[in-house]
Amino acid sequence: MRLGDFYNSDRVAVSLELFPPKTAEGMVDLFQNVAELMSFGPSFFTCTYGAGGSTRDKTLDIVERIHNEFFIHVAAHLTCVGATKEEIRAYLEDARRRHVDFIVALRGDPPQGEKRFVAVEGGFAHANELVEFIRQEFPDDFGIAVAGYPETHQEAPNRAKDLEYLKMKVDAGADIVITQLFYDNDDFYRFRDRCEAIGIKVPIIPGILPVTNLKQIQRISSLCGCTLPPELLSRLEVHAENAQGQFDVGVYHATRQVEDLVNRGGCRGIHFYCLNKSRAVATILRALTLPWKTVPHRG
Ligand SMILES: Cc1cc2nc3c(=O)[nH]c(=O)nc-3n(C[C@H](O)[C@H](O)[C@H](O)COP(=O)(O)OP(=O)(O)OC[C@H]3O[C@@H](n4cnc5c(N)ncnc54)[C@H](O)[C@@H]3O)c2cc1C
């Protein structure tokens, strides 16, 4: 099944993003959570690529195991950080061998302590070059997703340029755009309108990270530059000493966001940043009576 086809029907395709855990216990926990999430009929799972390629093998191990155990489509993330073209080619060959369906093609962040991204000699400076490379070298092997930024990428010279660069990634062959997390749907709608206005025609899939912990979300949002609406922040602060209260407020907010994106915004896909836990996403999907897509499992 082609990546873009997930978003071509009246139903809503759910993709679920995981990251490689550091410990063996974390891995056991991850697979229990994946098994629980399978009952909601997701379309595919994705697994991130650790900063600087630190989890390269683990990323592929996880998606391969999900594919083998659950017969579902899988996507491996890949960044350009610290990698030459040859290393990237080797990763993609390995991904193909392990039946990875889709690649989330990214530039990646500068290594810790560095402000600017510097491409290694013989590597790529921007994600559009990576997309071009995948399309040239692996023309029929992978669907490609790229990242989009409703609130503009932090390093971009301005909003218009950021969008031009996004269009370059799409023109190079990306099938879909998955957005950075956001908490105000109007940011997403404005972004989607701007994409349409400059001729980006592929599906733009909103990325949702339910808040389950105030401190964690403050850290994540400052890292990725997304805004926490003041009313959400103050509701969370009321429960500063109450973990369940924070979970409830965050999950309620995300539930309302998803409902609005599907019903008012007409979105035919939602990408959840699960952080390896099923509880928040399961609560949201259970609360909504939306036409979730149950895609036939791959054989
Ligand atoms: C859905 C999603 C998944 C992610 N998964 C991971 C992951 O697994 N691992 C990880 O380390 N990080 C991940 N990230 C974070 C991502 O790596 C960072 O946001 C990174 O800083 C930018 O990556 P990019 O692919 O958007 O880069 P690019 O598209 O290359 O953009 C980076 C910056 O350069 C500018 N730019 C883009 N193209 C050009 C060009 N041709 N010339 C000049 N300037 C240009 C852009 O405006 C932007 O400011 C993810 C982000 C998202 C939204």
The ligand as an SDF file (V2000), in Angstrom:
LIG
                    3D

 53 58  0  0  0  0  0  0  0  0999 V2000
    7.3550   14.1920   12.4730 C   0  0  0  0  0  0  0  0  0  0  0  0
    8.7250   14.4740   13.0120 C   0  0  0  0  0  0  0  0  0  0  0  0
    9.5870   13.4030   13.2910 C   0  0  0  0  0  0  0  0  0  0  0  0
   10.8750   13.6350   13.7670 C   0  0  0  0  0  0  0  0  0  0  0  0
   11.6850   12.5560   14.0470 N   0  0  0  0  0  0  0  0  0  0  0  0
   12.9590   12.7640   14.4570 C   0  0  0  0  0  0  0  0  0  0  0  0
   13.8540   11.6640   14.6850 C   0  0  0  0  0  0  0  0  0  0  0  0
   13.4690   10.5070   14.5350 O   0  0  0  0  0  0  0  0  0  0  0  0
   15.1220   11.9180   15.0870 N   0  0  0  0  0  0  0  0  0  0  0  0
   15.5810   13.2100   15.2570 C   0  0  0  0  0  0  0  0  0  0  0  0
   16.7550   13.3800   15.6240 O   0  0  0  0  0  0  0  0  0  0  0  0
   14.7550   14.2770   15.0400 N   0  0  0  0  0  0  0  0  0  0  0  0
   13.4660   14.0910   14.6490 C   0  0  0  0  0  0  0  0  0  0  0  0
   12.6490   15.1640   14.4120 N   0  0  0  0  0  0  0  0  0  0  0  0
   13.1540   16.5300   14.6360 C   0  0  0  0  0  0  0  0  0  0  0  0
   13.8900   17.1060   13.3900 C   0  0  0  0  0  0  0  0  0  0  0  0
   15.0440   16.3380   13.1310 O   0  0  0  0  0  0  0  0  0  0  0  0
   14.2670   18.5590   13.6990 C   0  0  0  0  0  0  0  0  0  0  0  0
   13.1200   19.3560   13.7870 O   0  0  0  0  0  0  0  0  0  0  0  0
   15.3370   19.1660   12.8070 C   0  0  0  0  0  0  0  0  0  0  0  0
   15.8110   20.3540   13.4370 O   0  0  0  0  0  0  0  0  0  0  0  0
   14.8680   19.5560   11.4040 C   0  0  0  0  0  0  0  0  0  0  0  0
   14.6750   18.4690   10.6080 O   0  0  0  0  0  0  0  0  0  0  0  0
   13.9640   18.6360    9.1630 P   0  0  0  0  0  0  0  0  0  0  0  0
   13.9400   17.3300    8.5320 O   0  0  0  0  0  0  0  0  0  0  0  0
   12.6960   19.3770    9.2890 O   0  0  0  0  0  0  0  0  0  0  0  0
   15.0660   19.5740    8.4550 O   0  0  0  0  0  0  0  0  0  0  0  0
   15.0560   20.4980    7.1360 P   0  0  0  0  0  0  0  0  0  0  0  0
   13.8170   20.3080    6.3390 O   0  0  0  0  0  0  0  0  0  0  0  0
   16.3370   20.2800    6.4840 O   0  0  0  0  0  0  0  0  0  0  0  0
   14.9640   21.9500    7.7820 O   0  0  0  0  0  0  0  0  0  0  0  0
   15.8790   22.3770    8.7700 C   0  0  0  0  0  0  0  0  0  0  0  0
   16.0250   23.8940    8.7270 C   0  0  0  0  0  0  0  0  0  0  0  0
   16.6960   24.2970    7.5280 O   0  0  0  0  0  0  0  0  0  0  0  0
   15.8580   25.0830    6.6780 C   0  0  0  0  0  0  0  0  0  0  0  0
   16.0220   24.4920    5.3370 N   0  0  0  0  0  0  0  0  0  0  0  0
   15.4220   23.3560    4.8650 C   0  0  0  0  0  0  0  0  0  0  0  0
   15.8510   23.0720    3.6310 N   0  0  0  0  0  0  0  0  0  0  0  0
   16.7620   24.0300    3.2970 C   0  0  0  0  0  0  0  0  0  0  0  0
   17.5710   24.2660    2.1490 C   0  0  0  0  0  0  0  0  0  0  0  0
   17.5160   23.4440    1.0870 N   0  0  0  0  0  0  0  0  0  0  0  0
   18.4050   25.3400    2.1560 N   0  0  0  0  0  0  0  0  0  0  0  0
   18.4770   26.1840    3.2380 C   0  0  0  0  0  0  0  0  0  0  0  0
   17.7110   25.9880    4.3660 N   0  0  0  0  0  0  0  0  0  0  0  0
   16.8690   24.9360    4.3910 C   0  0  0  0  0  0  0  0  0  0  0  0
   14.4450   24.9600    7.2270 C   0  0  0  0  0  0  0  0  0  0  0  0
   13.6960   26.1680    7.0720 O   0  0  0  0  0  0  0  0  0  0  0  0
   14.7060   24.6560    8.7000 C   0  0  0  0  0  0  0  0  0  0  0  0
   14.8770   25.8360    9.4400 O   0  0  0  0  0  0  0  0  0  0  0  0
   11.3300   14.9800   13.9620 C   0  0  0  0  0  0  0  0  0  0  0  0
   10.4610   16.0550   13.6900 C   0  0  0  0  0  0  0  0  0  0  0  0
    9.1690   15.8130   13.2190 C   0  0  0  0  0  0  0  0  0  0  0  0
    8.2500   16.9670   12.9640 C   0  0  0  0  0  0  0  0  0  0  0  0
  1  2  1  0
  2  3  1  0
  2 52  2  0
  3  4  2  0
  4  5  1  0
  4 50  1  0
  5  6  2  0
  6  7  1  0
  6 13  1  0
  7  8  2  0
  7  9  1  0
  9 10  1  0
 10 11  2  0
 10 12  1  0
 12 13  2  0
 13 14  1  0
 14 15  1  0
 14 50  1  0
 15 16  1  0
 16 17  1  0
 16 18  1  0
 18 19  1  0
 18 20  1  0
 20 21  1  0
 20 22  1  0
 22 23  1  0
 23 24  1  0
 24 25  2  0
 24 26  1  0
 24 27  1  0
 27 28  1  0
 28 29  2  0
 28 30  1  0
 28 31  1  0
 31 32  1  0
 32 33  1  0
 33 34  1  0
 33 48  1  0
 34 35  1  0
 35 36  1  0
 35 46  1  0
 36 37  1  0
 36 45  1  0
 37 38  2  0
 38 39  1  0
 39 40  1  0
 39 45  2  0
 40 41  1  0
 40 42  2  0
 42 43  1  0
 43 44  2  0
 44 45  1  0
 46 47  1  0
 46 48  1  0
 48 49  1  0
 50 51  2  0
 51 52  1  0
 52 53  1  0
M  END
$$$$
